[in-house]
Amino acid sequence: MIARLLVFFAALLAFSGAARPQDKGKSGDVVSAEETLSAVVRVRTKILPNARSIATLGPQREGSGVLVRDGYVATIGYLVIESESIEVTGADGRSVPASLAAYDHGSGFGLLKLLAPLAGKPLPIGDSNATAEREPALVAAFGPDGVNVVHVVSRRPFSGSWEYLLDTAIFTYPAVMNWSGAPLISTRGELLGLGSLIVADSAGTGTQSPGNMFVPAELLKSILEELIARGKAAGPARPWMGVNTEEMRGRLFVTRVSPEGPADKAGLKSGDILIGVGSDEVTSLAEFYRKVWALGAAGVDVPLRVLQGVQVKEVTVRSIDRVDYFRARPSY
């Protein structure tokens, strides 16, 4: 099966790259599927025993990543936050240790620094904004069953319950099971995005079309050099409260409050209904997040109106930078 997929994808690469000299190697040959896939790696992490994310993400995590610079691997951030140790395995089966170079909550990306050389050629970051609907692409998770041809079926905003918002996310069909950190690769052999979720409505809200959501690589392109140089993106961090919220029937229901996080300390509880930010009513996750983020950077007080039982309460949450909530690996 994989051999047939590689032949198919190699044909797509050759077709799309035939008239593009910049896609050719030093010898003049069009970049091969094998060379493209050499950038795909496995990421395995052991999480700190006191990590706050263990309850939701587990003590050991495994997924994929992709070489984006010599010595650097991009992956999805939830695989590597609060990691005690990280192991990266290349296409040749060799494994090397890595450290967490950066985590960016705004995009959801994690960046790893390899602590020893690893085989594979970094994958160029493409223009994910130019990706058209119905365009074929390759989802390349690490491993023998990880290569799948899919189609981009929609590009639209995405609101996550964990204080996360993308103006545009990439949705593909059909669904692949090994999506975490898996690169979405264009027919030009360029990185389009990294796998984040499996969704039930990839073709659009209300559809029955199981597929996957990918974080656009365009977001990584704009911050990659900052992540390498500074360990974070430039500019102030957004305010984070530690509240998970689901949008249902025009209401925002609190489904989880991060233990010892800002919302927990302010008295928010699972089952509460968020009514407004200050005097402004909110009825959608995107509206909620944008009004909170418009208040200022991390550390700003967030005034909320909350329905707790039959009472409407005014609650002020002192926000923080989400990175400060996570446990840091001890340094000796």
Residue pairs with C-beta under 8 A, 6 or more apart in sequence:
1 145
2 144
2 145
2 147
5 138
5 147
5 148
5 149
6 33
6 34
6 37
6 147
8 149
9 33
9 36
9 138
9 147
9 149
9 187
10 32
10 33
12 136
12 187
13 23
13 30
13 31
13 32
13 33
13 36
13 187
13 188
13 189
14 30
15 187
16 23
16 186
16 187
16 188
17 23
17 24
17 30
17 31
17 188
17 189
18 30
20 188
23 30
23 31
23 188
23 189
24 30
24 31
25 31
25 35
31 189
33 189
35 121
35 189
36 123
36 185
36 189
37 91
37 140
37 147
38 90
38 91
38 119
38 120
38 121
39 66
39 67
39 68
39 91
39 120
39 121
39 122
39 123
39 183
40 64
40 65
40 66
40 91
40 120
40 140
40 141
40 142
40 146
40 182
40 183
41 64
41 65
41 66
41 67
41 73
41 88
41 89
41 90
41 91
41 118
41 120
41 142
42 62
42 63
42 64
42 65
42 88
42 89
42 142
42 143
43 61
43 62
43 63
43 64
43 65
43 73
43 75
43 79
43 80
43 86
43 87
43 88
43 98
43 112
43 142
43 181
44 60
44 61
44 62
44 86
44 87
44 88
44 89
45 60
45 61
45 62
45 79
45 80
45 83
45 84
45 85
45 86
45 87
46 59
46 60
46 83
46 84
46 85
47 53
47 54
47 57
47 58
47 59
47 60
47 61
47 82
47 83
47 84
48 82
48 83
48 84
48 327
48 329
49 59
49 84
50 327
51 59
51 81
51 82
51 326
51 327
52 82
52 258
52 259
52 260
52 325
52 326
52 327
53 78
53 81
53 82
53 326
54 82
57 78
57 81
61 78
61 79
61 80
61 180
62 79
62 180
63 75
63 76
63 79
63 141
63 178
63 180
63 181
63 182
63 195
64 75
64 140
64 141
64 142
64 146
64 178
64 180
64 181
64 182
64 183
64 195
65 73
65 74
65 75
65 79
65 88
65 112
65 142
65 181
65 183
65 194
66 73
66 74
66 75
66 123
66 140
66 181
66 183
66 191
66 194
67 73
67 118
67 120
67 121
67 122
67 123
68 74
68 122
68 123
68 125
68 191
68 220
68 224
69 122
69 224
69 228
70 122
71 113
71 114
71 117
72 101
72 111
72 112
72 113
72 114
72 122
72 228
73 88
73 98
73 111
73 112
73 114
74 109
74 110
74 111
74 112
74 191
74 194
74 220
74 224
75 109
75 110
75 111
75 112
75 181
75 194
76 108
76 109
76 110
76 180
76 181
76 194
76 195
76 196
76 215
77 103
77 104
77 105
77 108
77 109
77 110
78 108
78 110
78 180
79 110
79 180
79 181
80 86
80 100
80 103
80 110
80 112
81 100
81 103
81 110
81 326
82 326
82 327
82 329
83 100
83 329
84 329
85 97
86 97
86 98
86 99
86 100
86 112
87 95
87 96
87 97
87 98
88 95
88 96
88 97
88 98
88 112
88 114
88 118
89 95
89 142
90 96
90 118
90 119
90 120
91 119
91 120
92 119
92 120
94 118
94 119
96 114
96 115
96 116
96 117
96 118
97 114
97 115
97 116
98 112
98 113
98 114
98 115
99 112
99 113
99 115
100 110
100 111
100 112
100 113
100 329
101 111
101 112
101 113
101 227
101 228
101 231
102 110
102 111
102 227
102 228
102 230
102 231
102 232
103 109
103 110
103 111
103 323
104 110
104 111
104 223
104 227
104 232
104 233
105 164
105 237
105 238
105 240
105 322
105 323
106 219
106 233
106 238
107 166
107 215
107 219
107 220
107 223
107 233
108 164
108 196
108 215
109 194
109 215
109 219
109 220
109 223
109 227
111 224
111 227
111 228
123 183
123 185
123 189
123 190
123 191
124 189
124 190
124 191
125 190
125 191
125 217
125 218
125 220
125 221
125 224
126 186
126 188
126 190
126 191
126 192
126 217
127 190
127 218
128 170
128 192
128 193
128 216
128 217
128 218
129 168
129 216
129 218
131 137
131 152
131 155
131 170
131 186
131 192
132 152
133 152
133 153
133 154
133 155
134 151
134 152
134 153
135 151
135 152
135 186
135 187
136 149
136 150
136 151
136 187
137 149
137 150
137 151
137 152
137 172
137 184
137 185
137 186
137 187
137 192
138 147
138 148
138 149
138 150
138 184
138 185
139 146
139 147
139 148
139 149
139 150
139 172
139 176
139 179
139 182
139 183
139 184
139 185
139 195
139 212
140 146
140 147
140 182
140 183
140 185
141 147
141 148
141 176
141 178
141 179
141 181
141 182
141 195
142 178
142 182
143 178
145 178
146 178
146 182
148 176
150 172
150 173
150 174
150 176
150 184
150 211
150 212
151 172
151 173
152 170
152 171
152 172
153 171
153 172
153 173
153 202
153 203
153 209
153 211
154 171
154 202
154 203
154 204
155 168
155 169
155 170
155 171
156 168
156 169
156 171
156 204
156 205
157 165
157 166
157 167
157 168
157 169
157 286
158 165
158 166
158 169
158 213
159 165
159 247
159 284
159 285
159 286
159 289
160 285
161 244
161 245
161 246
161 255
161 285
162 244
163 240
163 241
163 242
163 243
163 244
163 289
163 322
164 289
165 285
165 286
165 289
165 290
166 215
166 216
166 219
168 216
169 196
169 213
169 214
169 215
169 216
170 184
170 192
170 193
170 213
170 214
170 215
170 216
171 199
171 202
171 203
171 211
171 212
171 213
171 214
172 184
172 202
172 211
172 212
172 214
173 202
173 203
173 209
173 210
173 211
174 210
174 211
175 198
175 202
175 210
175 211
175 212
176 182
176 195
176 212
177 198
179 195
179 196
179 197
179 198
179 212
180 195
180 196
181 194
181 195
182 194
182 195
183 191
183 192
183 193
183 194
183 195
184 191
184 192
184 193
184 194
184 195
184 214
184 217
185 191
185 192
186 192
191 217
191 220
192 214
192 216
192 217
193 214
193 215
193 216
193 217
194 214
194 215
194 217
194 220
195 212
195 213
195 214
196 212
196 213
196 214
196 215
197 212
197 213
198 210
198 211
198 212
198 213
199 210
199 211
199 212
199 213
200 208
200 209
200 210
201 207
201 208
201 209
202 209
202 210
202 211
202 212
202 213
203 209
203 211
223 233
223 234
226 232
226 233
226 234
227 233
232 323
236 297
236 298
237 297
237 298
237 321
237 322
237 323
238 293
238 297
238 298
238 321
238 322
239 292
239 293
239 295
239 296
239 297
239 298
239 299
239 300
239 302
239 319
239 320
240 262
240 298
240 319
240 320
240 321
240 322
240 325
241 261
241 262
241 263
241 266
241 268
241 292
241 302
241 317
241 319
242 257
242 258
242 261
242 262
242 263
242 264
242 322
242 325
243 254
243 256
243 257
243 258
243 261
243 263
243 268
243 317
244 254
244 255
244 256
244 257
244 258
245 252
245 253
245 254
245 255
245 274
245 285
245 288
246 252
246 253
246 255
247 253
247 283
247 284
247 285
250 283
251 273
251 283
252 273
252 274
252 275
252 282
252 283
252 284
252 285
252 288
253 271
253 272
253 273
253 274
254 268
254 269
254 270
254 271
254 272
254 273
254 274
254 306
255 270
256 270
257 263
257 264
257 268
257 269
257 270
258 264
258 325
261 320
261 325
262 317
262 318
262 319
262 320
263 317
265 318
266 315
266 316
266 317
266 318
267 315
268 304
268 306
268 315
268 317
269 308
272 306
272 307
272 308
273 306
273 307
274 282
274 288
274 304
274 305
274 306
275 281
275 282
275 305
275 306
275 307
275 312
276 282
276 304
276 305
277 288
277 291
277 292
277 295
277 302
277 303
277 304
277 305
278 291
278 303
278 305
280 291
282 288
282 291
292 302
292 319
295 301
295 302
298 319
298 320
298 321
298 322
298 324
299 318
299 319
299 320
299 321
300 319
301 316
301 317
301 318
301 319
302 316
302 317
302 318
302 319
303 314
303 315
303 316
304 314
304 315
304 316
304 317
305 312
305 313
305 314
305 315
306 312
306 313
306 314
306 315
307 313
